[in-house]
Amino acid sequence: MGADWRSGLGKQLVEACLQGLATLGIAKSHIDVFRTNTLGQKFWEATGWKVRDDIVRLSFIRGTNENA
């Protein structure tokens, strides 16, 4: 982990981005987090993002690299 880890910098960056989107009239945003990234999930939930169980993400993958 870097020196800035848990310094609040990530939360500040997210808030700045959301404020920028709000000035453009964009009120809803989405973020994808791998199910295995529990630390990432905790970060986003701690900054006010909610897990949704009312939608399903579908992907089309051409080739063998599912994370491309």
KOLDOLO-227424 format. One record per residue (C-alpha): residue number from 0; chain; residue in three letters; x, y, z. Coordinates in steps of 0.05 Angstrom, whole numbers, plus 5000, padded with zeros to 4 digits. Example, Ala and Ser with C-alpha at 12.3 -4.5 7.8 and 13.67 -1.06 7.14 Angstrom:
KOLDOLO-227424
<rec><nr>0</nr><kette>A</kette><rest>Ala</rest><u>5246</u><v>4910</v><w>5156</w></rec>
<rec><nr>1</nr><kette>A</kette><rest>Ser</rest><u>5273</u><v>4979</v><w>5143</w></rec>
This chain:
KOLDOLO-227424
<rec><nr>0</nr><kette>A</kette><rest>Met</rest><u>5000</u><v>5000</v><w>5000</w></rec>
<rec><nr>1</nr><kette>A</kette><rest>Gly</rest><u>5025</u><v>5069</v><w>4983</w></rec>
<rec><nr>2</nr><kette>A</kette><rest>Ala</rest><u>5038</u><v>5128</v><w>5029</w></rec>
<rec><nr>3</nr><kette>A</kette><rest>Asp</rest><u>4971</u><v>5159</v><w>5011</w></rec>
<rec><nr>4</nr><kette>A</kette><rest>Trp</rest><u>4933</u><v>5096</v><w>5030</w></rec>
<rec><nr>5</nr><kette>A</kette><rest>Arg</rest><u>4873</u><v>5113</v><w>5074</w></rec>
<rec><nr>6</nr><kette>A</kette><rest>Ser</rest><u>4889</u><v>5187</v><w>5071</w></rec>
<rec><nr>7</nr><kette>A</kette><rest>Gly</rest><u>4822</u><v>5206</v><w>5043</w></rec>
<rec><nr>8</nr><kette>A</kette><rest>Leu</rest><u>4851</u><v>5224</v><w>4975</w></rec>
<rec><nr>9</nr><kette>A</kette><rest>Gly</rest><u>4808</u><v>5172</v><w>4938</w></rec>
<rec><nr>10</nr><kette>A</kette><rest>Lys</rest><u>4745</u><v>5197</v><w>4970</w></rec>
<rec><nr>11</nr><kette>A</kette><rest>Gln</rest><u>4763</u><v>5268</v><w>4952</w></rec>
<rec><nr>12</nr><kette>A</kette><rest>Leu</rest><u>4775</u><v>5249</v><w>4880</w></rec>
<rec><nr>13</nr><kette>A</kette><rest>Val</rest><u>4709</u><v>5212</v><w>4875</w></rec>
<rec><nr>14</nr><kette>A</kette><rest>Glu</rest><u>4672</u><v>5272</v><w>4905</w></rec>
<rec><nr>15</nr><kette>A</kette><rest>Ala</rest><u>4706</u><v>5320</v><w>4856</w></rec>
<rec><nr>16</nr><kette>A</kette><rest>Cys</rest><u>4686</u><v>5276</v><w>4798</w></rec>
<rec><nr>17</nr><kette>A</kette><rest>Leu</rest><u>4614</u><v>5270</v><w>4822</w></rec>
<rec><nr>18</nr><kette>A</kette><rest>Gln</rest><u>4611</u><v>5346</v><w>4831</w></rec>
<rec><nr>19</nr><kette>A</kette><rest>Gly</rest><u>4637</u><v>5355</v><w>4761</w></rec>
<rec><nr>20</nr><kette>A</kette><rest>Leu</rest><u>4584</u><v>5308</v><w>4734</w></rec>
<rec><nr>21</nr><kette>A</kette><rest>Ala</rest><u>4530</u><v>5344</v><w>4774</w></rec>
<rec><nr>22</nr><kette>A</kette><rest>Thr</rest><u>4549</u><v>5410</v><w>4742</w></rec>
<rec><nr>23</nr><kette>A</kette><rest>Leu</rest><u>4535</u><v>5377</v><w>4675</w></rec>
<rec><nr>24</nr><kette>A</kette><rest>Gly</rest><u>4467</u><v>5354</v><w>4699</w></rec>
<rec><nr>25</nr><kette>A</kette><rest>Ile</rest><u>4488</u><v>5281</v><w>4709</w></rec>
<rec><nr>26</nr><kette>A</kette><rest>Ala</rest><u>4457</u><v>5255</v><w>4773</w></rec>
<rec><nr>27</nr><kette>A</kette><rest>Lys</rest><u>4469</u><v>5180</v><w>4767</w></rec>
<rec><nr>28</nr><kette>A</kette><rest>Ser</rest><u>4534</u><v>5143</v><w>4759</w></rec>
<rec><nr>29</nr><kette>A</kette><rest>His</rest><u>4553</u><v>5070</v><w>4759</w></rec>
<rec><nr>30</nr><kette>A</kette><rest>Ile</rest><u>4617</u><v>5033</v><w>4778</w></rec>
<rec><nr>31</nr><kette>A</kette><rest>Asp</rest><u>4636</u><v>4961</v><w>4765</w></rec>
<rec><nr>32</nr><kette>A</kette><rest>Val</rest><u>4676</u><v>4924</v><w>4817</w></rec>
<rec><nr>33</nr><kette>A</kette><rest>Phe</rest><u>4699</u><v>4852</v><w>4811</w></rec>
<rec><nr>34</nr><kette>A</kette><rest>Arg</rest><u>4662</u><v>4807</v><w>4860</w></rec>
<rec><nr>35</nr><kette>A</kette><rest>Thr</rest><u>4729</u><v>4784</v><w>4887</w></rec>
<rec><nr>36</nr><kette>A</kette><rest>Asn</rest><u>4752</u><v>4856</v><w>4901</w></rec>
<rec><nr>37</nr><kette>A</kette><rest>Thr</rest><u>4722</u><v>4861</v><w>4971</w></rec>
<rec><nr>38</nr><kette>A</kette><rest>Leu</rest><u>4768</u><v>4919</v><w>4990</w></rec>
<rec><nr>39</nr><kette>A</kette><rest>Gly</rest><u>4744</u><v>4958</v><w>4929</w></rec>
<rec><nr>40</nr><kette>A</kette><rest>Gln</rest><u>4672</u><v>4943</v><w>4946</w></rec>
<rec><nr>41</nr><kette>A</kette><rest>Lys</rest><u>4682</u><v>4969</v><w>5017</w></rec>
<rec><nr>42</nr><kette>A</kette><rest>Phe</rest><u>4714</u><v>5033</v><w>4990</w></rec>
<rec><nr>43</nr><kette>A</kette><rest>Trp</rest><u>4656</u><v>5048</v><w>4943</w></rec>
<rec><nr>44</nr><kette>A</kette><rest>Glu</rest><u>4603</u><v>5031</v><w>4995</w></rec>
<rec><nr>45</nr><kette>A</kette><rest>Ala</rest><u>4639</u><v>5076</v><w>5046</w></rec>
<rec><nr>46</nr><kette>A</kette><rest>Thr</rest><u>4635</u><v>5134</v><w>4996</w></rec>
<rec><nr>47</nr><kette>A</kette><rest>Gly</rest><u>4560</u><v>5126</v><w>4990</w></rec>
<rec><nr>48</nr><kette>A</kette><rest>Trp</rest><u>4552</u><v>5079</v><w>4931</w></rec>
<rec><nr>49</nr><kette>A</kette><rest>Lys</rest><u>4499</u><v>5024</v><w>4937</w></rec>
<rec><nr>50</nr><kette>A</kette><rest>Val</rest><u>4501</u><v>4952</v><w>4914</w></rec>
<rec><nr>51</nr><kette>A</kette><rest>Arg</rest><u>4442</u><v>4941</v><w>4867</w></rec>
<rec><nr>52</nr><kette>A</kette><rest>Asp</rest><u>4407</u><v>4874</v><w>4862</w></rec>
<rec><nr>53</nr><kette>A</kette><rest>Asp</rest><u>4354</u><v>4897</v><w>4813</w></rec>
<rec><nr>54</nr><kette>A</kette><rest>Ile</rest><u>4398</u><v>4895</v><w>4751</w></rec>
<rec><nr>55</nr><kette>A</kette><rest>Val</rest><u>4442</u><v>4843</v><w>4717</w></rec>
<rec><nr>56</nr><kette>A</kette><rest>Arg</rest><u>4506</u><v>4861</v><w>4680</w></rec>
<rec><nr>57</nr><kette>A</kette><rest>Leu</rest><u>4512</u><v>4824</v><w>4614</w></rec>
<rec><nr>58</nr><kette>A</kette><rest>Ser</rest><u>4577</u><v>4823</v><w>4575</w></rec>
<rec><nr>59</nr><kette>A</kette><rest>Phe</rest><u>4596</u><v>4798</v><w>4506</w></rec>
<rec><nr>60</nr><kette>A</kette><rest>Ile</rest><u>4668</u><v>4774</v><w>4503</w></rec>
<rec><nr>61</nr><kette>A</kette><rest>Arg</rest><u>4701</u><v>4757</v><w>4437</w></rec>
<rec><nr>62</nr><kette>A</kette><rest>Gly</rest><u>4764</u><v>4717</v><w>4449</w></rec>
<rec><nr>63</nr><kette>A</kette><rest>Thr</rest><u>4792</u><v>4685</v><w>4511</w></rec>
<rec><nr>64</nr><kette>A</kette><rest>Asn</rest><u>4810</u><v>4745</v><w>4555</w></rec>
<rec><nr>65</nr><kette>A</kette><rest>Glu</rest><u>4748</u><v>4758</v><w>4596</w></rec>
<rec><nr>66</nr><kette>A</kette><rest>Asn</rest><u>4779</u><v>4820</v><w>4628</w></rec>
<rec><nr>67</nr><kette>A</kette><rest>Ala</rest><u>4800</u><v>4854</v><w>4563</w></rec>
